[in-house]
Structure formats: structure tokens, C-alpha cells
């Protein structure tokens, strides 16, 4: 019998890193005195990782890890570009739709190919 490696610990780390990226995206400068929380940015960046967390028990093997790496890579690329390098108040709105698009593409593919067999 072939054993499938357990990537759930790596998936939990991916979720934690996604939460950190959401926090970085949500804390935006407020004039010169501090920061405010942008709730829409927080929800848009955090939602893919919440949904990914729901699939931890259904996905197995490299599909769980690969879909998480795709989500984290797309999210980090957008957050670093939009928040750290070129912050302008999220005027072009890529921070809001790119993580959700990565979720809509990566998780259905991973679910179709990496779904765990029932009762195993």
C-alpha cells in the first residue's frame, strides 16, 4: 500500500502566512499619526485562506500543498506590490480581486485531482 505524505502542517503554515499578509494589507497609513484597518482589504485577502482551510481534510498529497502555494504566491505578490511598493489607496483594486481569482482557479482544480477517496 502506498502512503501519501501528510502536508496538513504545511497547509496550516500557509494559512498563518496568509493571515499575516491580510494584516499587512489591512493596516493602512492614516495621515501621519497612525494606521487604520481597511476591513474590505482584510476580508478580500483573508477569504481565500479561510476557504483553503476548509479543504484541508478533503485534499491530500501534493495537491493540498500546491494549491496553498499558488494562493500564497498570488496573495504575496499582490500585497507586496499594492501595499508595500506602490501604495495609492488601492485605487486599481487588484488587491480585492486577484486573491479571489487565484482561489477560484486553484482550489477547484486541486479538488478535482486531489480529492481524498471516501472512507479512507
N, CA, C and O atoms as a MOPAC input file, in Angstrom:
PM7 MOZYME 1SCF
protein

 N      0.83900 1    -1.17300 1     0.00000 1
 C      0.00000 1     0.00000 1     0.00000 1
 C      0.89000 1     1.24400 1     0.00000 1
 O      1.84900 1     1.34400 1     0.76500 1
 N      0.55100 1     2.17200 1    -0.86500 1
 C      1.33400 1     3.39800 1    -0.98800 1
 C      0.85100 1     4.41900 1     0.04500 1
 O     -0.35100 1     4.64100 1     0.18900 1
 N      1.78600 1     5.03400 1     0.75900 1
 C      1.41000 1     6.05200 1     1.72800 1
 C      1.53800 1     7.42800 1     1.10300 1
 O      2.47400 1     7.69900 1     0.35100 1
 N      0.60300 1     8.27700 1     1.41800 1
 C      0.60700 1     9.64700 1     0.91800 1
 C      1.12900 1    10.54300 1     2.03300 1
 O      0.63500 1    10.47000 1     3.15800 1
 N      2.11700 1    11.38400 1     1.74700 1
 C      2.64100 1    12.25800 1     2.80300 1
 C      1.57600 1    13.23500 1     3.30700 1
 O      0.70000 1    13.66800 1     2.55900 1
 N      1.67700 1    13.56100 1     4.57200 1
 C      0.70300 1    14.45700 1     5.19900 1
 C      1.24500 1    15.88200 1     5.17300 1
 O      2.23400 1    16.19600 1     5.83600 1
 N      0.58400 1    16.73800 1     4.39800 1
 C      1.00300 1    18.12700 1     4.25200 1
 C      0.13200 1    19.08300 1     5.05800 1
 O      0.14800 1    20.28600 1     4.79600 1
 N     -0.61700 1    18.59100 1     6.01900 1
 C     -1.52100 1    19.46900 1     6.75800 1
 C     -0.78200 1    20.48800 1     7.62000 1
 O     -1.27800 1    21.59800 1     7.81400 1
 N      0.37300 1    20.14000 1     8.13200 1
 C      1.15000 1    21.11700 1     8.91300 1
 C      1.64100 1    22.25200 1     8.01600 1
 O      1.62400 1    23.41700 1     8.41400 1
 N      2.07600 1    21.90900 1     6.81200 1
 C      2.48900 1    22.94800 1     5.86500 1
 C      1.29300 1    23.80000 1     5.45300 1
 O      1.43200 1    25.00600 1     5.24800 1
 N      0.12100 1    23.18200 1     5.33000 1
 C     -1.08700 1    23.93900 1     4.98500 1
 C     -1.45100 1    24.91800 1     6.09600 1
 O     -1.88800 1    26.03700 1     5.82300 1
 N     -1.27400 1    24.50400 1     7.33400 1
 C     -1.53400 1    25.41600 1     8.45200 1
 C     -0.55100 1    26.58800 1     8.44400 1
 O     -0.93300 1    27.71600 1     8.75600 1
 N      0.69500 1    26.33200 1     8.09300 1
 C      1.67900 1    27.41100 1     7.97300 1
 C      1.31100 1    28.36600 1     6.83400 1
 O      1.47800 1    29.57900 1     6.96300 1
 N      0.81800 1    27.82800 1     5.73800 1
 C      0.37000 1    28.66800 1     4.61700 1
 C     -0.78400 1    29.55700 1     5.05700 1
 O     -0.83600 1    30.73000 1     4.68600 1
 N     -1.69700 1    29.02300 1     5.83400 1
 C     -2.83100 1    29.81200 1     6.33200 1
 C     -2.33900 1    30.92400 1     7.25700 1
 O     -2.82200 1    32.05300 1     7.17500 1
 N     -1.39500 1    30.62000 1     8.12700 1
 C     -0.85000 1    31.64900 1     9.02100 1
 C     -0.13100 1    32.75300 1     8.24900 1
 O     -0.26000 1    33.93100 1     8.58300 1
 N      0.61900 1    32.37800 1     7.22900 1
 C      1.28700 1    33.38600 1     6.40800 1
 C      0.27600 1    34.21300 1     5.62200 1
 O      0.48900 1    35.40600 1     5.40500 1
 N     -0.81100 1    33.59600 1     5.19900 1
 C     -1.88100 1    34.33800 1     4.53400 1
 C     -2.56700 1    35.31200 1     5.47200 1
 O     -2.93700 1    36.41400 1     5.06600 1
 N     -2.74100 1    34.91100 1     6.73200 1
 C     -3.30900 1    35.83100 1     7.72700 1
 C     -2.37900 1    37.02200 1     7.96800 1
 O     -2.84000 1    38.14900 1     8.14700 1
 N     -1.08200 1    36.76800 1     7.97100 1
 C     -0.12200 1    37.86100 1     8.13300 1
 C     -0.16400 1    38.80300 1     6.92700 1
 O     -0.07800 1    40.02000 1     7.08900 1
 N     -0.29500 1    38.25000 1     5.73000 1
 C     -0.40900 1    39.09000 1     4.53100 1
 C     -1.69000 1    39.91400 1     4.57000 1
 O     -1.69600 1    41.07000 1     4.14700 1
 N     -2.77000 1    39.32900 1     5.07200 1
 C     -4.03000 1    40.07200 1     5.20000 1
 C     -3.88900 1    41.20800 1     6.20500 1
 O     -4.43500 1    42.29200 1     5.99600 1
 N     -3.16500 1    40.97200 1     7.28700 1
 C     -2.95800 1    42.02600 1     8.27800 1
 C     -2.10600 1    43.16200 1     7.70100 1
 O     -2.36300 1    44.33600 1     7.96800 1
 N     -1.09500 1    42.80100 1     6.91200 1
 C     -0.26500 1    43.83300 1     6.28700 1
 C     -1.08600 1    44.65500 1     5.30200 1
 O     -0.93400 1    45.87400 1     5.22400 1
 N     -1.95000 1    43.98900 1     4.55500 1
 C     -2.77200 1    44.70200 1     3.57600 1
 C     -3.83400 1    45.56100 1     4.24600 1
 O     -4.20600 1    46.60600 1     3.71300 1
 N     -4.32600 1    45.13800 1     5.40400 1
 C     -5.43400 1    45.84400 1     6.05200 1
 C     -4.97700 1    47.05100 1     6.86600 1
 O     -5.73900 1    48.00700 1     7.01500 1
 N     -3.77700 1    47.03500 1     7.38600 1
 C     -3.29200 1    48.17600 1     8.17100 1
 C     -2.71800 1    49.22000 1     7.22200 1
 O     -1.59700 1    49.07800 1     6.73400 1
 N     -3.47800 1    50.24500 1     6.97100 1
 C     -3.05700 1    51.28700 1     6.02800 1
 C     -2.77000 1    52.57200 1     6.78400 1
 O     -3.38300 1    52.82400 1     7.82100 1
 N     -1.84400 1    53.39500 1     6.28500 1
 C     -1.49800 1    54.63600 1     6.97800 1
 C     -2.66700 1    55.61300 1     7.02900 1
 O     -3.43100 1    55.74800 1     6.07400 1
 N     -2.78300 1    56.28000 1     8.14900 1
 C     -3.82700 1    57.28400 1     8.33900 1
 C     -3.13900 1    58.60700 1     8.63200 1
 O     -2.76100 1    58.89100 1     9.76800 1
 N     -2.98500 1    59.39800 1     7.60300 1
 C     -2.24300 1    60.66100 1     7.65600 1
 C     -0.86300 1    60.41300 1     8.22700 1
 O     -0.15000 1    59.54600 1     7.72200 1
 N     -0.46400 1    61.12200 1     9.23700 1
 C      0.87800 1    60.92000 1     9.80300 1
 C      0.82400 1    60.44100 1    11.24200 1
 O      1.86100 1    60.35700 1    11.90000 1
 N     -0.34500 1    60.13000 1    11.73700 1
 C     -0.45300 1    59.81700 1    13.15600 1
 C     -0.59500 1    58.33400 1    13.46300 1
 O     -0.42300 1    57.94600 1    14.61900 1
 N     -0.89100 1    57.50900 1    12.51200 1
 C     -1.05400 1    56.10600 1    12.83500 1
 C     -1.57700 1    55.30300 1    11.66300 1
 O     -1.32900 1    55.62200 1    10.50100 1
 N     -2.31100 1    54.24900 1    11.99900 1
 C     -2.84100 1    53.33100 1    10.99200 1
 C     -4.31600 1    53.10400 1    11.26200 1
 O     -4.79600 1    53.27700 1    12.38200 1
 N     -5.02400 1    52.71300 1    10.21200 1
 C     -6.41600 1    52.29300 1    10.35500 1
 C     -6.56900 1    50.94000 1     9.67500 1
 O     -5.74700 1    50.55600 1     8.84300 1
 N     -7.61500 1    50.23100 1    10.02900 1
 C     -7.86700 1    48.91300 1     9.45900 1
 C     -8.84400 1    49.05500 1     8.30200 1
 O     -9.95600 1    49.55200 1     8.47600 1
 N     -8.42600 1    48.62000 1     7.12900 1
 C     -9.29200 1    48.58600 1     5.95600 1
 C     -9.98200 1    47.22000 1     5.94300 1
 O     -9.38800 1    46.21900 1     5.54300 1
 N    -11.23100 1    47.19200 1     6.38300 1
 C    -11.94800 1    45.92700 1     6.56400 1
 C    -12.19600 1    45.21400 1     5.24300 1
 O    -12.20000 1    43.98400 1     5.20600 1
 N    -12.40100 1    45.94800 1     4.17000 1
 C    -12.65300 1    45.31200 1     2.87400 1
 C    -11.38700 1    44.61900 1     2.36900 1
 O    -11.45500 1    43.51500 1     1.83000 1
 N    -10.25500 1    45.25500 1     2.54000 1
 C     -8.99000 1    44.62500 1     2.14600 1
 C     -8.71200 1    43.40300 1     3.01200 1
 O     -8.24000 1    42.38100 1     2.51500 1
 N     -9.00000 1    43.50700 1     4.29500 1
 C     -8.81200 1    42.36600 1     5.18700 1
 C     -9.67600 1    41.18800 1     4.75700 1
 O     -9.19900 1    40.05500 1     4.70100 1
 N    -10.93700 1    41.44800 1     4.45500 1
 C    -11.84000 1    40.37200 1     4.04400 1
 C    -11.44300 1    39.78600 1     2.69600 1
 O    -11.50700 1    38.57100 1     2.50600 1
 N    -11.03400 1    40.63500 1     1.76300 1
 C    -10.68200 1    40.14900 1     0.42800 1
 C     -9.42400 1    39.29600 1     0.43900 1
 O     -9.33400 1    38.32500 1    -0.31200 1
 N     -8.46400 1    39.63500 1     1.26500 1
 C     -7.21800 1    38.87000 1     1.30500 1
 C     -7.34600 1    37.65200 1     2.20800 1
 O     -6.69100 1    36.63800 1     1.96500 1
 N     -8.16500 1    37.72900 1     3.22900 1
 C     -8.30400 1    36.62000 1     4.17500 1
 C     -9.24400 1    35.52400 1     3.67900 1
 O     -9.07200 1    34.36400 1     4.05100 1
 N    -10.22000 1    35.85600 1     2.86000 1
 C    -11.21700 1    34.89000 1     2.39600 1
 C    -10.61100 1    33.67300 1     1.69500 1
 O    -11.03100 1    32.55600 1     1.99700 1
 N     -9.65000 1    33.81900 1     0.78000 1
 C     -9.09100 1    32.61500 1     0.16200 1
 C     -8.46500 1    31.64200 1     1.15400 1
 O     -8.51500 1    30.43000 1     0.94400 1
 N     -7.88600 1    32.14800 1     2.21400 1
 C     -7.24100 1    31.26800 1     3.17900 1
 C     -8.25800 1    30.61200 1     4.11100 1
 O     -8.02100 1    29.51100 1     4.60800 1
 N     -9.36800 1    31.26600 1     4.34800 1
 C    -10.44100 1    30.64000 1     5.11800 1
 C    -11.03300 1    29.47600 1     4.31900 1
 O    -11.25500 1    28.39200 1     4.85800 1
 N    -11.28200 1    29.71200 1     3.04600 1
 C    -11.82600 1    28.64800 1     2.18700 1
 C    -10.80300 1    27.52800 1     2.02500 1
 O    -11.16900 1    26.35300 1     2.05300 1
 N     -9.54400 1    27.86800 1     1.85700 1
 C     -8.48200 1    26.85900 1     1.76300 1
 C     -8.42600 1    26.01900 1     3.03900 1
 O     -8.20400 1    24.81000 1     2.97500 1
 N     -8.62400 1    26.64600 1     4.18400 1
 C     -8.63900 1    25.91500 1     5.44500 1
 C     -9.77400 1    24.91000 1     5.53100 1
 O     -9.64700 1    23.88400 1     6.20000 1
 N    -10.87800 1    25.19700 1     4.86100 1
 C    -11.99600 1    24.24700 1     4.85400 1
 C    -11.68300 1    22.99300 1     4.04000 1
 O    -12.30700 1    21.95200 1     4.24300 1
 N    -10.72500 1    23.08600 1     3.12500 1
 C    -10.38400 1    21.95500 1     2.28000 1
 C     -9.21400 1    21.12500 1     2.80100 1
 O     -8.78500 1    20.18900 1     2.12800 1
 N     -8.69400 1    21.44300 1     3.97100 1
 C     -7.53200 1    20.71700 1     4.48900 1
 C     -7.82900 1    19.23300 1     4.67000 1
 O     -6.97300 1    18.39600 1     4.38500 1
 N     -9.00100 1    18.90200 1     5.12700 1
 C     -9.32100 1    17.49400 1     5.36300 1
 C     -9.72600 1    16.75100 1     4.09800 1
 O     -9.64900 1    15.52200 1     4.06900 1
 N    -10.14900 1    17.44500 1     3.06400 1
 C    -10.58000 1    16.77900 1     1.83600 1
 C     -9.44800 1    16.56400 1     0.84200 1
 O     -9.45500 1    15.57400 1     0.11000 1
 N     -8.48700 1    17.45900 1     0.80300 1
 C     -7.38000 1    17.33900 1    -0.14100 1
 C     -6.23700 1    16.56100 1     0.49500 1
 O     -5.99100 1    16.65700 1     1.69700 1
 N     -5.55400 1    15.80100 1    -0.32400 1
 C     -4.42900 1    15.02000 1     0.16700 1
 C     -3.23400 1    15.17900 1    -0.75400 1
 O     -3.36600 1    15.56300 1    -1.91600 1
 N     -2.08300 1    14.87800 1    -0.21800 1
 C     -0.86400 1    14.82300 1    -1.00400 1
 C     -0.40600 1    16.16700 1    -1.52100 1
 O     -0.65700 1    17.20300 1    -0.90600 1
 N      0.26400 1    16.14200 1    -2.65000 1
 C      0.84800 1    17.37600 1    -3.17700 1
 C     -0.19000 1    18.39200 1    -3.65500 1
 O      0.13700 1    19.56900 1    -3.80700 1
 N     -1.42100 1    17.97000 1    -3.89300 1
 C     -2.44700 1    18.92100 1    -4.33000 1
 C     -2.79000 1    19.91200 1    -3.23200 1
 O     -3.07100 1    21.07600 1    -3.51700 1
 N     -2.77300 1    19.47500 1    -1.99900 1
 C     -3.02000 1    20.37700 1    -0.87800 1
 C     -1.91800 1    21.41900 1    -0.78600 1
 O     -2.18800 1    22.60900 1    -0.62300 1
 N     -0.69500 1    20.97200 1    -0.88900 1
 C      0.43800 1    21.88700 1    -0.79400 1
 C      0.52000 1    22.80800 1    -2.00800 1
 O      0.76300 1    24.00500 1    -1.85400 1
 N      0.32200 1    22.27400 1    -3.20400 1
 C      0.44100 1    23.08400 1    -4.42100 1
 C     -0.61900 1    24.17400 1    -4.48700 1
 O     -0.31800 1    25.30900 1    -4.85600 1
 N     -1.85500 1    23.84200 1    -4.13400 1
 C     -2.90100 1    24.86500 1    -4.17000 1
 C     -2.64100 1    25.95000 1    -3.13000 1
 O     -2.92200 1    27.12200 1    -3.38100 1
 N     -2.11600 1    25.58200 1    -1.97900 1
 C     -1.78200 1    26.57300 1    -0.96700 1
 C     -0.63200 1    27.47000 1    -1.38600 1
 O     -0.64900 1    28.67200 1    -1.12000 1
 N      0.35900 1    26.89700 1    -2.03500 1
 C      1.49400 1    27.69900 1    -2.50700 1
 C      1.04500 1    28.66600 1    -3.60200 1
 O      1.51600 1    29.80200 1    -3.65100 1
 N      0.14300 1    28.23000 1    -4.47500 1
 C     -0.38400 1    29.12600 1    -5.51600 1
 C     -1.15300 1    30.28100 1    -4.87800 1
 O     -0.96900 1    31.43700 1    -5.25800 1
 N     -2.01500 1    29.96700 1    -3.90500 1
 C     -2.76700 1    31.02300 1    -3.22200 1
 C     -1.83500 1    32.00000 1    -2.50700 1
 O     -1.99000 1    33.21600 1    -2.62100 1
 N     -0.87900 1    31.46300 1    -1.77800 1
 C      0.03900 1    32.32000 1    -1.03400 1
 C      0.92000 1    33.14200 1    -1.96800 1
 O      1.18300 1    34.31300 1    -1.69600 1
 N      1.37300 1    32.54800 1    -3.05400 1
 C      2.21000 1    33.28200 1    -4.00100 1
 C      1.46800 1    34.43200 1    -4.66400 1
 O      1.99700 1    35.53700 1    -4.78000 1
 N      0.23400 1    34.16500 1    -5.09900 1
 C     -0.55500 1    35.23400 1    -5.72900 1
 C     -0.86600 1    36.33500 1    -4.72700 1
 O     -0.80200 1    37.51800 1    -5.06100 1
 N     -1.20100 1    35.95300 1    -3.50700 1
 C     -1.53900 1    36.93900 1    -2.48900 1
 C     -0.33100 1    37.77600 1    -2.10000 1
 O     -0.42900 1    38.99900 1    -2.00700 1
 N      0.80400 1    37.13300 1    -1.87300 1
 C      2.00200 1    37.88800 1    -1.50100 1
 C      2.45800 1    38.81000 1    -2.61600 1
 O      2.91300 1    39.92200 1    -2.35000 1
 N      2.34400 1    38.36400 1    -3.86300 1
 C      2.74000 1    39.21900 1    -4.98000 1
 C      1.88200 1    40.47800 1    -5.02900 1
 O      2.39500 1    41.57700 1    -5.24100 1
 N      0.58500 1    40.31500 1    -4.83500 1
 C     -0.31600 1    41.47100 1    -4.88700 1
 C     -0.12300 1    42.37500 1    -3.67200 1
 O     -0.08300 1    43.59700 1    -3.81300 1
 N     -0.00400 1    41.79200 1    -2.48900 1
 C      0.14100 1    42.60400 1    -1.27500 1
 C      1.45400 1    43.37700 1    -1.29900 1
 O      1.48400 1    44.55800 1    -0.95200 1
 N      2.52400 1    42.72900 1    -1.70200 1
 C      3.81100 1    43.42900 1    -1.75300 1
 C      3.77000 1    44.54800 1    -2.78100 1
 O      4.27400 1    45.64200 1    -2.52900 1
 N      3.17000 1    44.28100 1    -3.94300 1
 C      3.10800 1    45.31600 1    -4.96700 1
 C      2.17200 1    46.45400 1    -4.57700 1
 O      2.52900 1    47.62500 1    -4.70800 1
 N      0.97900 1    46.11800 1    -4.10000 1
 C     -0.03200 1    47.14500 1    -3.83700 1
 C      0.17900 1    47.88600 1    -2.51700 1
 O     -0.08900 1    49.08500 1    -2.43700 1
 N      0.64400 1    47.20600 1    -1.50300 1
 C      0.73500 1    47.83900 1    -0.18300 1
 C      2.12300 1    48.36900 1     0.12200 1
 O      2.26600 1    49.47200 1     0.64900 1
 N      3.14600 1    47.59200 1    -0.20400 1
 C      4.50000 1    47.95900 1     0.18600 1
 C      5.18500 1    48.83100 1    -0.87500 1
 O      5.75700 1    49.86900 1    -0.54200 1
 N      5.13400 1    48.42700 1    -2.11900 1
 C      5.88600 1    49.13500 1    -3.15000 1
 C      5.15200 1    50.32900 1    -3.74800 1
 O      5.73900 1    51.40000 1    -3.90300 1
 N      3.88700 1    50.16000 1    -4.08200 1
 C      3.14500 1    51.20000 1    -4.80800 1
 C      1.82800 1    51.53100 1    -4.12700 1
 O      0.77900 1    51.44100 1    -4.76400 1
 N      1.84400 1    51.90200 1    -2.88100 1
 C      0.58300 1    52.16400 1    -2.18200 1
 C     -0.02300 1    53.48500 1    -2.64200 1
 O      0.62000 1    54.53300 1    -2.58100 1
 N     -1.26700 1    53.41800 1    -3.10100 1
 C     -2.00800 1    54.60800 1    -3.50500 1
 C     -3.46900 1    54.50600 1    -3.08800 1
 O     -4.35000 1    55.04300 1    -3.75900 1
 N     -3.72000 1    53.82500 1    -1.99500 1
 C     -5.09000 1    53.68500 1    -1.50900 1
 C     -5.86200 1    52.58100 1    -2.19500 1
 O     -7.09300 1    52.58800 1    -2.16700 1
 N     -5.17000 1    51.62200 1    -2.81500 1
 C     -5.79500 1    50.50400 1    -3.54000 1
 C     -6.74500 1    51.00600 1    -4.62300 1
 O     -7.84700 1    50.47900 1    -4.77500 1
 N     -6.32600 1    52.01400 1    -5.37000 1
 C     -7.18200 1    52.61700 1    -6.39300 1
 C     -7.45600 1    51.70300 1    -7.58100 1
 O     -8.54300 1    51.76000 1    -8.15400 1
 N     -6.49900 1    50.86200 1    -7.96500 1
 C     -6.75200 1    49.98700 1    -9.11700 1
 C     -7.44000 1    48.68000 1    -8.73800 1
 O     -7.76900 1    47.89300 1    -9.62600 1
 N     -7.66600 1    48.42300 1    -7.47000 1
 C     -8.48800 1    47.32900 1    -6.93500 1
 C     -7.96500 1    45.92700 1    -7.22800 1
 O     -8.72400 1    44.96700 1    -7.09800 1
 N     -6.71200 1    45.76800 1    -7.61600 1
 C     -6.21600 1    44.41300 1    -7.83900 1
 C     -6.07400 1    43.63700 1    -6.53800 1
 O     -6.12100 1    42.40700 1    -6.54500 1
 N     -5.90500 1    44.32600 1    -5.44400 1
 C     -5.81800 1    43.64800 1    -4.15200 1
 C     -7.13100 1    42.93900 1    -3.82100 1
 O     -7.12900 1    41.94200 1    -3.09900 1
 N     -8.22300 1    43.43300 1    -4.32900 1
 C     -9.52600 1    42.87300 1    -3.99400 1
 C     -9.88000 1    41.65800 1    -4.84500 1
 O    -10.54500 1    40.75000 1    -4.34700 1
 N     -9.46700 1    41.60500 1    -6.10000 1
 C     -9.93000 1    40.51600 1    -6.94600 1
 C     -8.88300 1    39.46900 1    -7.28000 1
 O     -9.26100 1    38.34600 1    -7.61600 1
 N     -7.60400 1    39.75900 1    -7.21100 1
 C     -6.58200 1    38.77100 1    -7.58300 1
 C     -6.53400 1    37.58700 1    -6.61100 1
 O     -6.48300 1    36.45000 1    -7.08000 1
 N     -6.54700 1    37.78300 1    -5.28300 1
 C     -6.57500 1    36.60200 1    -4.40600 1
 C     -7.83100 1    35.75500 1    -4.58700 1
 O     -7.76900 1    34.52900 1    -4.49800 1
 N     -8.95800 1    36.39300 1    -4.83900 1
 C    -10.19300 1    35.63800 1    -5.05300 1
 C    -10.17100 1    34.89600 1    -6.38000 1
 O    -10.71100 1    33.79400 1    -6.47700 1
 N     -9.55800 1    35.47700 1    -7.40100 1
 C     -9.41200 1    34.78800 1    -8.67700 1
 C     -8.47400 1    33.59600 1    -8.54100 1
 O     -8.73200 1    32.53900 1    -9.11700 1
 N     -7.39300 1    33.75000 1    -7.78700 1
 C     -6.47800 1    32.62800 1    -7.54600 1
 C     -7.20500 1    31.50100 1    -6.81400 1
 O     -6.97300 1    30.32600 1    -7.09700 1
 N     -8.07500 1    31.85500 1    -5.88300 1
 C     -8.88500 1    30.86400 1    -5.18400 1
 C     -9.82300 1    30.16000 1    -6.14400 1
 O     -9.94800 1    28.93600 1    -6.10500 1
 N    -10.48700 1    30.92300 1    -7.01000 1
 C    -11.46300 1    30.34800 1    -7.93800 1
 C    -10.81300 1    29.44800 1    -8.97800 1
 O    -11.47800 1    28.57500 1    -9.53500 1
 N     -9.53200 1    29.64000 1    -9.25100 1
 C     -8.85000 1    28.79200 1   -10.22300 1
 C     -8.16600 1    27.60300 1    -9.54700 1
 O     -8.30500 1    26.46800 1   -10.00300 1
 N     -7.43400 1    27.85500 1    -8.47100 1
 C     -6.58800 1    26.81200 1    -7.87500 1
 C     -7.36800 1    25.74600 1    -7.10900 1
 O     -7.08800 1    24.55700 1    -7.25800 1
 N     -8.32600 1    26.14400 1    -6.30500 1
 C     -8.99700 1    25.14500 1    -5.47200 1
 C     -9.90200 1    24.18300 1    -6.23900 1
 O     -9.89700 1    22.99800 1    -5.90600 1
 N    -10.67500 1    24.60000 1    -7.23500 1
 C    -11.43100 1    23.58200 1    -7.97900 1
 C    -10.53900 1    22.57200 1    -8.69200 1
 O    -10.85200 1    21.38200 1    -8.73100 1
 N     -9.42700 1    23.04500 1    -9.25400 1
 C     -8.50400 1    22.11300 1    -9.91200 1
 C     -7.91800 1    21.14700 1    -8.89400 1
 O     -7.85300 1    19.94400 1    -9.14900 1
 N     -7.49500 1    21.65300 1    -7.75100 1
 C     -6.92600 1    20.78900 1    -6.71400 1
 C     -7.97500 1    19.83400 1    -6.16100 1
 O     -7.65200 1    18.69400 1    -5.82800 1
 N     -9.21000 1    20.27400 1    -6.06000 1
 C    -10.26300 1    19.40400 1    -5.52100 1
 C    -10.59200 1    18.27400 1    -6.48800 1
 O    -10.82900 1    17.14200 1    -6.06600 1
 N    -10.60600 1    18.57600 1    -7.77500 1
 C    -10.91800 1    17.53000 1    -8.75700 1
 C     -9.81300 1    16.48100 1    -8.79400 1
 O    -10.10300 1    15.28500 1    -8.82500 1
 N     -8.56600 1    16.90100 1    -8.79200 1
 C     -7.46800 1    15.96000 1    -8.93000 1
 C     -6.94600 1    15.40800 1    -7.60900 1
 O     -6.35900 1    14.32700 1    -7.59600 1
 N     -7.13700 1    16.10100 1    -6.52000 1
 C     -6.54000 1    15.66700 1    -5.26100 1
 C     -7.52700 1    15.28500 1    -4.18900 1
 O     -7.16300 1    15.20300 1    -3.01600 1
 N     -8.77800 1    15.04900 1    -4.56700 1
 C     -9.79000 1    14.69300 1    -3.56700 1
 C     -9.47800 1    13.34900 1    -2.94500 1
 O     -9.10000 1    12.39600 1    -3.62500 1
 N     -9.64400 1    13.29800 1    -1.65800 1
 C     -9.40500 1    12.07300 1    -0.89900 1
 C    -10.52500 1    11.08300 1    -1.18700 1
 O    -11.68600 1    11.47000 1    -1.31500 1
 N    -10.18100 1     9.82300 1    -1.28700 1
 C    -11.19000 1     8.78300 1    -1.51500 1
 C    -12.10200 1     8.70500 1    -0.29700 1
 O    -11.64000 1     8.89200 1     0.82800 1
 N    -13.39800 1     8.42900 1    -0.50300 1
 C    -14.30200 1     8.36900 1     0.64600 1
 C    -13.94500 1     7.21000 1     1.58600 1
 O    -13.52200 1     6.13900 1     1.15100 1
 N    -14.12800 1     7.45800 1     2.86900 1
 C    -13.93200 1     6.47600 1     3.94100 1
 C    -12.49500 1     5.99600 1     4.04100 1
 O    -12.24500 1     4.83900 1     4.37600 1
 N    -11.53100 1     6.90200 1     3.74500 1
 C    -10.13600 1     6.49900 1     3.93100 1
 C     -9.46900 1     7.44100 1     4.90000 1
 O     -8.28600 1     7.28300 1     5.20000 1

